[in-house]
Amino acid sequence: MPRYFFHFRCGPEYVDDREGEILIDIAAARVRGETILRHILADDVQSGVLEMSSVILIEDEGHEVAGRVAFSDVLTLKLEGRESNMHQCEATDRC
């Protein structure tokens, strides 16, 4: 089975996965990448800052990028009514 690497990028920050994980195929690697990014985003929420530019780059054994998992792939933001920005949401206490 192939090994996949899950590199994390957030703005200028880049964390290189040097160990990787052995998974059955790229579909399983994508699911794993989604799980990793959700955990990172959960930690961000706990710290009070949600970095929406976070991305996981999935690399195969040949060191080719085989996939990408972005914030928008793993999380949907829903706001009540017509309000579409978090500052408006905070001002009305309607979240």
PyMOL CGO cylinders between C-alpha atoms (Angstrom):
from pymol import cmd
from pymol.cgo import CYLINDER

trace = [
    CYLINDER, 0.00, 0.00, 0.00, 1.20, 3.53, -0.73, 0.3, 1, 1, 1, 1, 1, 1,
    CYLINDER, 1.20, 3.53, -0.73, 2.40, 6.10, 1.77, 0.3, 1, 1, 1, 1, 1, 1,
    CYLINDER, 2.40, 6.10, 1.77, 0.89, 9.60, 1.75, 0.3, 1, 1, 1, 1, 1, 1,
    CYLINDER, 0.89, 9.60, 1.75, 2.22, 12.75, 3.40, 0.3, 1, 1, 1, 1, 1, 1,
    CYLINDER, 2.22, 12.75, 3.40, 0.01, 15.49, 4.83, 0.3, 1, 1, 1, 1, 1, 1,
    CYLINDER, 0.01, 15.49, 4.83, 1.73, 18.88, 4.73, 0.3, 1, 1, 1, 1, 1, 1,
    CYLINDER, 1.73, 18.88, 4.73, 0.02, 21.78, 6.49, 0.3, 1, 1, 1, 1, 1, 1,
    CYLINDER, 0.02, 21.78, 6.49, 0.04, 25.31, 5.09, 0.3, 1, 1, 1, 1, 1, 1,
    CYLINDER, 0.04, 25.31, 5.09, -1.52, 28.37, 6.68, 0.3, 1, 1, 1, 1, 1, 1,
    CYLINDER, -1.52, 28.37, 6.68, -0.37, 31.68, 5.24, 0.3, 1, 1, 1, 1, 1, 1,
    CYLINDER, -0.37, 31.68, 5.24, 3.40, 31.79, 5.62, 0.3, 1, 1, 1, 1, 1, 1,
    CYLINDER, 3.40, 31.79, 5.62, 3.40, 28.84, 8.05, 0.3, 1, 1, 1, 1, 1, 1,
    CYLINDER, 3.40, 28.84, 8.05, 4.30, 25.44, 6.56, 0.3, 1, 1, 1, 1, 1, 1,
    CYLINDER, 4.30, 25.44, 6.56, 4.60, 22.18, 8.46, 0.3, 1, 1, 1, 1, 1, 1,
    CYLINDER, 4.60, 22.18, 8.46, 6.25, 19.34, 6.56, 0.3, 1, 1, 1, 1, 1, 1,
    CYLINDER, 6.25, 19.34, 6.56, 5.01, 15.80, 7.28, 0.3, 1, 1, 1, 1, 1, 1,
    CYLINDER, 5.01, 15.80, 7.28, 8.16, 13.67, 7.11, 0.3, 1, 1, 1, 1, 1, 1,
    CYLINDER, 8.16, 13.67, 7.11, 6.60, 10.38, 8.28, 0.3, 1, 1, 1, 1, 1, 1,
    CYLINDER, 6.60, 10.38, 8.28, 3.37, 10.11, 6.33, 0.3, 1, 1, 1, 1, 1, 1,
    CYLINDER, 3.37, 10.11, 6.33, 0.84, 7.33, 6.66, 0.3, 1, 1, 1, 1, 1, 1,
    CYLINDER, 0.84, 7.33, 6.66, 0.27, 4.13, 4.73, 0.3, 1, 1, 1, 1, 1, 1,
    CYLINDER, 0.27, 4.13, 4.73, -3.24, 4.14, 3.30, 0.3, 1, 1, 1, 1, 1, 1,
    CYLINDER, -3.24, 4.14, 3.30, -5.08, 2.05, 0.75, 0.3, 1, 1, 1, 1, 1, 1,
    CYLINDER, -5.08, 2.05, 0.75, -5.52, 4.78, -1.91, 0.3, 1, 1, 1, 1, 1, 1,
    CYLINDER, -5.52, 4.78, -1.91, -5.86, 8.51, -2.60, 0.3, 1, 1, 1, 1, 1, 1,
    CYLINDER, -5.86, 8.51, -2.60, -9.54, 8.46, -1.55, 0.3, 1, 1, 1, 1, 1, 1,
    CYLINDER, -9.54, 8.46, -1.55, -8.53, 7.20, 1.90, 0.3, 1, 1, 1, 1, 1, 1,
    CYLINDER, -8.53, 7.20, 1.90, -5.74, 9.80, 1.98, 0.3, 1, 1, 1, 1, 1, 1,
    CYLINDER, -5.74, 9.80, 1.98, -8.25, 12.56, 1.23, 0.3, 1, 1, 1, 1, 1, 1,
    CYLINDER, -8.25, 12.56, 1.23, -10.52, 11.42, 4.08, 0.3, 1, 1, 1, 1, 1, 1,
    CYLINDER, -10.52, 11.42, 4.08, -7.47, 11.40, 6.38, 0.3, 1, 1, 1, 1, 1, 1,
    CYLINDER, -7.47, 11.40, 6.38, -6.52, 14.91, 5.20, 0.3, 1, 1, 1, 1, 1, 1,
    CYLINDER, -6.52, 14.91, 5.20, -10.03, 16.16, 5.94, 0.3, 1, 1, 1, 1, 1, 1,
    CYLINDER, -10.03, 16.16, 5.94, -9.86, 14.69, 9.44, 0.3, 1, 1, 1, 1, 1, 1,
    CYLINDER, -9.86, 14.69, 9.44, -6.46, 16.28, 10.09, 0.3, 1, 1, 1, 1, 1, 1,
    CYLINDER, -6.46, 16.28, 10.09, -7.67, 19.70, 8.94, 0.3, 1, 1, 1, 1, 1, 1,
    CYLINDER, -7.67, 19.70, 8.94, -10.86, 19.47, 11.04, 0.3, 1, 1, 1, 1, 1, 1,
    CYLINDER, -10.86, 19.47, 11.04, -8.72, 18.77, 14.12, 0.3, 1, 1, 1, 1, 1, 1,
    CYLINDER, -8.72, 18.77, 14.12, -6.51, 21.77, 13.35, 0.3, 1, 1, 1, 1, 1, 1,
    CYLINDER, -6.51, 21.77, 13.35, -9.55, 24.01, 12.85, 0.3, 1, 1, 1, 1, 1, 1,
    CYLINDER, -9.55, 24.01, 12.85, -11.08, 22.75, 16.12, 0.3, 1, 1, 1, 1, 1, 1,
    CYLINDER, -11.08, 22.75, 16.12, -7.87, 23.73, 17.92, 0.3, 1, 1, 1, 1, 1, 1,
    CYLINDER, -7.87, 23.73, 17.92, -8.06, 27.16, 16.25, 0.3, 1, 1, 1, 1, 1, 1,
    CYLINDER, -8.06, 27.16, 16.25, -11.62, 27.64, 17.50, 0.3, 1, 1, 1, 1, 1, 1,
    CYLINDER, -11.62, 27.64, 17.50, -10.52, 26.68, 21.02, 0.3, 1, 1, 1, 1, 1, 1,
    CYLINDER, -10.52, 26.68, 21.02, -7.81, 29.36, 20.87, 0.3, 1, 1, 1, 1, 1, 1,
    CYLINDER, -7.81, 29.36, 20.87, -10.33, 31.96, 19.66, 0.3, 1, 1, 1, 1, 1, 1,
    CYLINDER, -10.33, 31.96, 19.66, -8.82, 32.48, 16.19, 0.3, 1, 1, 1, 1, 1, 1,
    CYLINDER, -8.82, 32.48, 16.19, -10.10, 30.59, 13.15, 0.3, 1, 1, 1, 1, 1, 1,
    CYLINDER, -10.10, 30.59, 13.15, -7.58, 30.75, 10.32, 0.3, 1, 1, 1, 1, 1, 1,
    CYLINDER, -7.58, 30.75, 10.32, -9.58, 30.23, 7.14, 0.3, 1, 1, 1, 1, 1, 1,
    CYLINDER, -9.58, 30.23, 7.14, -6.59, 29.96, 4.80, 0.3, 1, 1, 1, 1, 1, 1,
    CYLINDER, -6.59, 29.96, 4.80, -5.53, 26.59, 6.26, 0.3, 1, 1, 1, 1, 1, 1,
    CYLINDER, -5.53, 26.59, 6.26, -4.86, 23.83, 3.74, 0.3, 1, 1, 1, 1, 1, 1,
    CYLINDER, -4.86, 23.83, 3.74, -3.53, 20.27, 3.80, 0.3, 1, 1, 1, 1, 1, 1,
    CYLINDER, -3.53, 20.27, 3.80, -1.42, 19.26, 0.80, 0.3, 1, 1, 1, 1, 1, 1,
    CYLINDER, -1.42, 19.26, 0.80, -1.49, 15.51, 0.19, 0.3, 1, 1, 1, 1, 1, 1,
    CYLINDER, -1.49, 15.51, 0.19, 1.72, 14.21, -1.34, 0.3, 1, 1, 1, 1, 1, 1,
    CYLINDER, 1.72, 14.21, -1.34, 2.31, 10.70, -2.65, 0.3, 1, 1, 1, 1, 1, 1,
    CYLINDER, 2.31, 10.70, -2.65, 5.44, 8.54, -2.30, 0.3, 1, 1, 1, 1, 1, 1,
    CYLINDER, 5.44, 8.54, -2.30, 6.88, 10.10, -5.44, 0.3, 1, 1, 1, 1, 1, 1,
    CYLINDER, 6.88, 10.10, -5.44, 6.67, 13.51, -3.73, 0.3, 1, 1, 1, 1, 1, 1,
    CYLINDER, 6.67, 13.51, -3.73, 4.02, 14.70, -6.15, 0.3, 1, 1, 1, 1, 1, 1,
    CYLINDER, 4.02, 14.70, -6.15, 1.01, 16.64, -4.84, 0.3, 1, 1, 1, 1, 1, 1,
    CYLINDER, 1.01, 16.64, -4.84, -1.86, 14.18, -5.18, 0.3, 1, 1, 1, 1, 1, 1,
    CYLINDER, -1.86, 14.18, -5.18, -4.56, 16.26, -3.53, 0.3, 1, 1, 1, 1, 1, 1,
    CYLINDER, -4.56, 16.26, -3.53, -5.45, 19.32, -1.51, 0.3, 1, 1, 1, 1, 1, 1,
    CYLINDER, -5.45, 19.32, -1.51, -7.93, 19.82, 1.32, 0.3, 1, 1, 1, 1, 1, 1,
    CYLINDER, -7.93, 19.82, 1.32, -8.96, 23.40, 2.07, 0.3, 1, 1, 1, 1, 1, 1,
    CYLINDER, -8.96, 23.40, 2.07, -11.03, 25.02, 4.81, 0.3, 1, 1, 1, 1, 1, 1,
    CYLINDER, -11.03, 25.02, 4.81, -14.05, 25.21, 2.49, 0.3, 1, 1, 1, 1, 1, 1,
    CYLINDER, -14.05, 25.21, 2.49, -13.84, 21.44, 1.86, 0.3, 1, 1, 1, 1, 1, 1,
    CYLINDER, -13.84, 21.44, 1.86, -14.35, 20.52, 5.51, 0.3, 1, 1, 1, 1, 1, 1,
    CYLINDER, -14.35, 20.52, 5.51, -16.43, 23.27, 7.09, 0.3, 1, 1, 1, 1, 1, 1,
    CYLINDER, -16.43, 23.27, 7.09, -19.57, 25.16, 6.17, 0.3, 1, 1, 1, 1, 1, 1,
    CYLINDER, -19.57, 25.16, 6.17, -20.32, 28.45, 7.92, 0.3, 1, 1, 1, 1, 1, 1,
    CYLINDER, -20.32, 28.45, 7.92, -23.99, 29.21, 8.45, 0.3, 1, 1, 1, 1, 1, 1,
    CYLINDER, -23.99, 29.21, 8.45, -25.24, 32.55, 9.67, 0.3, 1, 1, 1, 1, 1, 1,
    CYLINDER, -25.24, 32.55, 9.67, -28.84, 33.40, 10.48, 0.3, 1, 1, 1, 1, 1, 1,
    CYLINDER, -28.84, 33.40, 10.48, -30.73, 35.78, 8.25, 0.3, 1, 1, 1, 1, 1, 1,
    CYLINDER, -30.73, 35.78, 8.25, -28.91, 37.99, 5.82, 0.3, 1, 1, 1, 1, 1, 1,
    CYLINDER, -28.91, 37.99, 5.82, -25.90, 38.70, 7.91, 0.3, 1, 1, 1, 1, 1, 1,
    CYLINDER, -25.90, 38.70, 7.91, -22.80, 37.40, 6.21, 0.3, 1, 1, 1, 1, 1, 1,
    CYLINDER, -22.80, 37.40, 6.21, -19.88, 38.65, 8.23, 0.3, 1, 1, 1, 1, 1, 1,
    CYLINDER, -19.88, 38.65, 8.23, -18.80, 37.68, 11.69, 0.3, 1, 1, 1, 1, 1, 1,
    CYLINDER, -18.80, 37.68, 11.69, -18.53, 41.28, 12.96, 0.3, 1, 1, 1, 1, 1, 1,
    CYLINDER, -18.53, 41.28, 12.96, -22.21, 41.89, 12.18, 0.3, 1, 1, 1, 1, 1, 1,
    CYLINDER, -22.21, 41.89, 12.18, -23.06, 38.57, 13.83, 0.3, 1, 1, 1, 1, 1, 1,
    CYLINDER, -23.06, 38.57, 13.83, -21.21, 39.53, 17.03, 0.3, 1, 1, 1, 1, 1, 1,
    CYLINDER, -21.21, 39.53, 17.03, -22.91, 42.92, 17.13, 0.3, 1, 1, 1, 1, 1, 1,
    CYLINDER, -22.91, 42.92, 17.13, -26.40, 41.37, 17.05, 0.3, 1, 1, 1, 1, 1, 1,
    CYLINDER, -26.40, 41.37, 17.05, -25.72, 38.28, 19.24, 0.3, 1, 1, 1, 1, 1, 1,
    CYLINDER, -25.72, 38.28, 19.24, -27.64, 36.18, 16.70, 0.3, 1, 1, 1, 1, 1, 1,
    CYLINDER, -27.64, 36.18, 16.70, -25.15, 33.38, 16.07, 0.3, 1, 1, 1, 1, 1, 1,
]
cmd.load_cgo(trace, "trace")
